[in-house]
Amino acid sequence: MIHQKNPITKSPNHQITKSPNLSIKIGSLVLKNPVLLASGTCGYGTELDGLLDLDQVGGIIIKGISSSPRPGNPPPRLVETPCGLLNSIGLENVGIESFLKDKLPWLRDVKTSLIVNILGNSVEEYSEIAKKLDGAKGVKAIEVNISCPNVKAGGIAFGTDPEAAANVTRAVKKATGLPVIIKLTPNVTDITEVARKVASAGADAVSLINTLLGMAIDIKSRRPALANVFGGLSGPAIKPIALRMVWQVVRAVDIPVIGIGGISTPDDALEFLMAGARAVEIGTATLIRPSTAGDVLAGIKNYMETNSIQNIEDLRLPE
C-alpha cells in the first residue's frame, strides 16, 4: 500500500486541504502530536496496555524514578475531593537500576516518545540518574521533578527556591545530552521567577503545574484523611490555576511550555494551547477514563480541521 506523505481531507465546503500538522519540537525532540501522558498517572506504561493505544499519543512520561527504590508513604494515600484528587503516594518507584533492566525493554516497543521523570533529594542524585539515562536506548528526554525536599537545605523543596532549581537544572544538563524539561511546582509566590531561573540555567522546556498542596479530614474518625496528612491536589479543580500560571510563564520565558492541570477534555487542552503551551499532559483524567488522551487528541485535530488551522502553533492567541 502506498501512503501519501501529506494526507488530505475534504473541508465542509468540499475544498481539498492538508491534514493539520500536529507535530511539535521540544529542544531537539520532535513529538508527533502535543498530547502526552503525565508522570505518576500512567505508571510505567504497562498499566495502560489494552486500555489505551499508547502508539497514538505524542509521548509517555513514566512515573518518577529515584536512584534507589522507594516504598512510598503508608496508606491511605488517595482521597477524592470535589472535582479533584488528593494523593500522597510518596514517590514510590522501583529505582533507576530496576527501571533500566525491567521496565525500559517493554517501553522501547511503544511507538511514541519516551520521557523519563526523575527525582532526587540532592543535586548529586539528580545528576547520577541523568547520567544513567543519557545512554539508555529508547529514552528521548528527561522531565525533572523539582518538587522534592532538598535534604541539604533543611527539607525545603528545590522547586520553591529559584537558585536551588537552577542548580538542579545545570547539573542535569551537564550530565546528559537529552532534552531536559523542568516540572515546576505551583506552591510558590511567583512561578515566573523560578521559570526564568531554570530557563537561564539551560532548561530546554518547562512543564507546569505539579500538584497543589492540600488536605482533607475524615470527620468520622476525626483524623486527617491521608496518613501523611498533606497531599497533592490534582484534577479539574486546579485547571483555572494551572491555566493562569501557564499563561504567565509562556510570556516570561523563551523556551517551550508544557501545560498540565485538570485537562480532561479536548476543550481543556485547547485552552492551554491557546494560552501558549506547546503541548499538554493528561494526568488524573487517565485514572478516571484511560482513553482520555486519545479522545483529547481526536478533539484537537477535529477543531483544527473545522477551523482550517494548519499548524498546532497557530492555536496560540495573539498578544
Secondary structure, 3 states (H helix, E strand, C coil): CCCCCCCEEECCCCCEEECCECCEEECCEEECCCEEECCCCCCCCHHHCCCCCHHHCCEEEEEEECCCCECCCCCCCEEEECCEEEECCCCCECCHHHHHHHHHHHHCCCCCEEEEEECCCCHHHHHHHHHHHHCCCCEEEEEEECCCEEHHHCCEEHHHCHHHHHHHHHHHHHHCCCCEEEECCCCCCCHHHHHHHHHHCCCCEEEECCCEEEECEECCCCEECCCCCEEEEECHHHHHHHHHHHHHHHCCCCCCEEEECCCCCHHHHHHHHHHCCCEEEECHHHHHCCCHHHHHHHHHHHHHHHCCCCEHHHHCCCC
